[in-house]
Amino acid sequence: MITDIKKGEFGIEGKLYSKVFNTEIEVMIDEEVNIEYAQKCAEHFNSLNSELVETICKGAKAYCLDFMEIASGDWDEELTIPVTSETPPLEILKCFRPQMLVIEKPDDENRIGYQLSCCCDWEIEHGMEIDILDDKVVYLSSFNGYSPWYEYDDDESNYINKI
């Protein structure tokens, strides 16, 4: 449940304790979104099923491995755990943390859509964005401020397309 709801500089702000990630995160809600819809999104996020969590982890692992390969000589950050192609997907949870749940005006209030902004060990500057629409991850890559309501294609920078 979203708590400490108040009007902020960029919309409605609040806090949410994430059961999945065992941490409190910020919530940013578009001013055009009713709080009831925002609470539904928060409930969905707090009850991610194991299949969806594993999909997120597989996408994050693909992103991490690709980033490390591209940045090989210019990258000197240390991961919380070593990540290789053999690393079990759920282990990548140790290498990223959600910071903010972003809920924008939905195209269809009968569907759940939100964005999760995360910091991650491998991409300190841009972090990671996860866009979820209903029970599907539609985008996972560096933070670009996209939306779960975009129509995603087979863009190779979307790591969900690589799992």
C-alpha positions as CSV (number, residue, x, y, z in Angstrom):
1,M,0.0,0.0,0.0
2,I,1.3,3.5,-0.9
3,T,1.8,5.6,2.2
4,D,2.8,9.2,2.9
5,I,0.9,10.4,-0.2
6,K,1.3,14.1,-0.9
7,K,1.5,16.6,-3.7
8,G,5.1,17.0,-4.8
9,E,7.0,19.1,-7.3
10,F,6.5,16.6,-10.2
11,G,3.2,15.1,-9.3
12,I,1.9,13.0,-6.4
13,E,4.5,11.3,-4.3
14,G,4.4,8.5,-1.8
15,K,6.3,5.6,-0.4
16,L,5.8,1.9,-0.8
17,Y,7.4,-1.0,1.1
18,S,8.3,-3.6,-1.5
19,K,7.8,-7.1,-0.2
20,V,9.6,-8.7,-3.2
21,F,12.8,-6.6,-2.8
22,N,12.5,-6.1,1.0
23,T,13.0,-2.3,0.8
24,E,11.1,0.9,0.9
25,I,10.9,2.8,-2.5
26,E,9.6,6.1,-3.7
27,V,6.3,6.3,-5.7
28,M,5.7,9.0,-8.3
29,I,2.1,9.2,-9.5
30,D,1.0,11.4,-12.5
31,E,-1.5,14.0,-11.3
32,E,-4.1,12.7,-13.7
33,V,-4.0,9.2,-12.0
34,N,-6.6,8.5,-9.3
35,I,-5.1,7.1,-6.1
36,E,-7.3,3.9,-6.4
37,Y,-5.6,3.0,-9.7
38,A,-2.2,3.8,-8.2
39,Q,-2.9,1.5,-5.2
40,K,-3.8,-1.3,-7.7
41,C,-0.5,-0.9,-9.4
42,A,1.3,-0.9,-6.0
43,E,-0.6,-4.1,-5.1
44,H,0.4,-5.7,-8.4
45,F,4.0,-4.8,-7.9
46,N,4.0,-6.2,-4.3
47,S,2.5,-9.5,-5.5
48,L,4.8,-10.2,-8.5
49,N,4.6,-13.9,-9.2
50,S,7.7,-16.0,-9.3
51,E,7.6,-16.3,-13.1
52,L,7.5,-12.5,-13.6
53,V,10.4,-12.1,-11.1
54,E,12.4,-14.7,-13.0
55,T,11.7,-12.9,-16.3
56,I,12.9,-9.7,-14.7
57,C,16.1,-11.4,-13.5
58,K,16.8,-13.0,-16.9
59,G,16.4,-9.7,-18.6
60,A,18.6,-7.9,-16.0
61,K,21.2,-10.7,-16.3
62,A,21.3,-10.3,-20.1
63,Y,21.6,-6.5,-19.7
64,C,24.4,-6.9,-17.2
65,L,26.4,-9.4,-19.3
66,D,26.0,-7.2,-22.4
67,F,27.0,-4.1,-20.6
68,M,30.1,-5.8,-19.2
69,E,31.1,-7.0,-22.7
70,I,30.6,-3.6,-24.3
71,A,32.4,-1.7,-21.6
72,S,35.1,-4.4,-21.0
73,G,38.2,-2.2,-20.9
74,D,36.5,1.0,-19.8
75,W,34.6,-0.4,-16.9
76,D,36.0,-0.9,-13.4
77,E,32.9,-1.1,-11.2
78,E,32.6,-4.1,-8.9
79,L,29.5,-6.2,-8.9
80,T,28.0,-7.4,-5.6
81,I,28.4,-10.9,-6.9
82,P,30.3,-12.2,-10.0
83,V,28.0,-12.5,-12.9
84,T,28.7,-14.9,-15.8
85,S,26.5,-16.8,-18.2
86,E,26.4,-19.5,-15.6
87,T,25.0,-17.3,-12.8
88,P,21.5,-18.4,-11.8
89,P,19.1,-15.7,-12.9
90,L,17.7,-15.0,-9.4
91,E,21.2,-14.3,-8.1
92,I,21.1,-11.0,-10.1
93,L,18.7,-9.7,-7.5
94,K,21.7,-9.0,-5.4
95,C,23.0,-6.6,-8.1
96,F,20.1,-4.2,-8.5
97,R,17.7,-2.3,-6.3
98,P,14.4,-0.6,-7.1
99,Q,14.3,3.1,-6.3
100,M,11.0,4.3,-7.6
101,L,7.7,3.1,-8.9
102,V,6.3,5.4,-11.5
103,I,2.6,5.4,-12.3
104,E,1.5,7.5,-15.3
105,K,-2.0,8.1,-16.7
106,P,-3.1,4.7,-18.1
107,D,-4.3,4.2,-21.6
108,D,-6.8,1.8,-20.2
109,E,-7.7,1.8,-16.5
110,N,-8.8,-1.8,-16.7
111,R,-5.1,-2.8,-17.2
112,I,-2.2,-2.4,-14.8
113,G,0.8,-0.6,-16.1
114,Y,3.8,1.0,-14.3
115,Q,7.5,1.6,-14.5
116,L,10.2,0.6,-12.0
117,S,13.3,2.7,-11.9
118,C,16.3,0.8,-10.4
119,C,19.9,1.4,-9.6
120,C,22.2,-1.4,-10.6
121,D,25.8,-2.4,-10.1
122,W,26.8,-2.5,-13.7
123,E,25.2,0.8,-15.0
124,I,25.7,3.3,-12.3
125,E,25.0,6.3,-14.6
126,H,21.7,5.3,-16.2
127,G,20.4,2.6,-14.0
128,M,17.7,0.2,-15.2
129,E,14.1,0.7,-16.2
130,I,11.5,-2.1,-16.1
131,D,8.1,-1.4,-17.6
132,I,5.4,-3.8,-16.7
133,L,2.0,-4.0,-18.4
134,D,-0.4,-6.5,-16.8
135,D,1.6,-9.6,-16.1
136,K,4.3,-9.0,-18.7
137,V,7.6,-7.2,-18.7
138,V,7.4,-5.1,-21.9
139,Y,10.7,-3.2,-21.5
140,L,13.9,-3.7,-19.5
141,S,17.1,-1.7,-20.3
142,S,18.9,1.4,-19.2
143,F,16.6,4.1,-17.9
144,N,15.0,6.0,-20.7
145,G,11.8,7.3,-19.2
146,Y,9.7,5.1,-21.5
147,S,6.2,3.9,-20.6
148,P,4.5,0.6,-20.2
149,W,1.9,2.0,-22.6
150,Y,4.4,2.3,-25.5
151,E,4.2,-0.2,-28.4
152,Y,7.5,-2.0,-28.1
153,D,9.0,-3.7,-31.1
154,D,12.0,-6.0,-31.4
155,D,14.4,-3.3,-30.4
156,E,17.7,-4.9,-29.6
157,S,18.3,-2.5,-26.7
158,N,15.2,-4.0,-24.9
159,Y,16.8,-7.0,-23.0
160,I,13.4,-8.7,-22.6
161,N,13.8,-9.5,-26.3
162,K,17.1,-11.3,-25.6
163,I,15.8,-14.0,-23.2
